[in-house]
Amino acid sequence: MNQFDTYSNYYDNLYQDKDYHGETKFILNAIRKFSRHSGKDILSFGCGTGTYEILLNKKGYTIVGVDLSAKMLEIARDKANQIKAKIDFRQGDVRKFKINKKFDNVLALFNIVGYQNTNNDLENFIKTAGRHLKSGGLFMFDCWYQPAVLKNRPENRQRIIKLSNGHLVKRTTTQILDIEKSLLHITFRLREFNSLKKTPEVKENHPMRFFTLNEIDYFLKKNNFNLRRVCRFKHLNKPISENNWDMFIIAEKL
Ligand SMILES: C[S@@+](CC[C@H](N)C(=O)[O-])C[C@H]1O[C@@H](n2cnc3c(N)ncnc32)[C@H](O)[C@@H]1O
């Protein structure tokens, strides 16, 4: 069972406030500005429940979405079917995924690179992108920037979310830093309840890596990518800084 399988039932409710529309606009703008191709196809790593992919498909893009979690993909396929969107969602591991096609763009959105905990994982993730991009194609992803994570340490949190069935879910997030390995160990505990009953607690561990720009650049160059832009996520013209965790990378396949 994949770590996201249990979480998947709550995923879209938990991220109902995430600005998928604004972020999709930003991605489209980045493609327009940096792409050397006019082609409109995208391979999307860690597509999850398919929200970005559906929005990009509405804008005329042909999408193949890959994810490890069968449950997340089931939700993605249901959502796409409901609006008759034709999106090719496939189960696979982005560290070794293969499809006999080259794309104009590869995306990995919402910190998919953070799940690549070791240098080996990171390199295989980049190699998969490289195998599937045309020369001049773009690889774009967001991640956490190490100097900012170390300066602005994470805090434990608690949130109550209302589900579409009227029930409530309490999510408790605890976070432990492993500085040596550049990992943040996030534990989510979820409990659904209403006035009559509580369901058993669901617990998930997500070890998420944060990065220096140097290490990302090193593995990109080593695998025939050229860094075209490093900026804040959603802000092509704002530089990364130790005050903001997010870092957005635009790399081009040589
Ligand atoms: C935070 S969710 C993001 C989902 C989606 N991109 C979004 O923004 O809503 C992370 C997703 O990455 C997937 N994932 C993590 N590691 C993966 C890997 N090695 N290969 C494929 N999918 C992976 C998980 O299964 C999960 O669905």
The ligand as a Gaussian input file, in Angstrom:
#p B3LYP/6-31G(d) Opt

LIG

0 1
 C        1.206000      16.134000      -2.388000
 S        0.595000      14.992000      -3.570000
 C        0.498000      16.023000      -4.996000
 C       -0.558000      15.584000      -5.975000
 C       -0.866000      16.586000      -7.083000
 N        0.300000      16.914000      -7.868000
 C       -1.467000      17.835000      -6.495000
 O       -0.820000      18.878000      -6.587000
 O       -2.561000      17.800000      -5.951000
 C        2.013000      14.003000      -3.920000
 C        1.754000      12.866000      -4.893000
 O        3.001000      12.359000      -5.351000
 C        2.892000      10.963000      -5.492000
 N        4.246000      10.393000      -5.496000
 C        5.192000      10.488000      -4.527000
 N        6.311000       9.850000      -4.916000
 C        6.074000       9.356000      -6.156000
 C        6.836000       8.600000      -7.082000
 N        8.092000       8.207000      -6.803000
 N        6.277000       8.251000      -8.278000
 C        5.000000       8.635000      -8.565000
 N        4.224000       9.354000      -7.716000
 C        4.752000       9.707000      -6.536000
 C        2.016000      10.533000      -4.313000
 O        1.436000       9.263000      -4.524000
 C        0.998000      11.675000      -4.289000
 O       -0.140000      11.398000      -5.054000

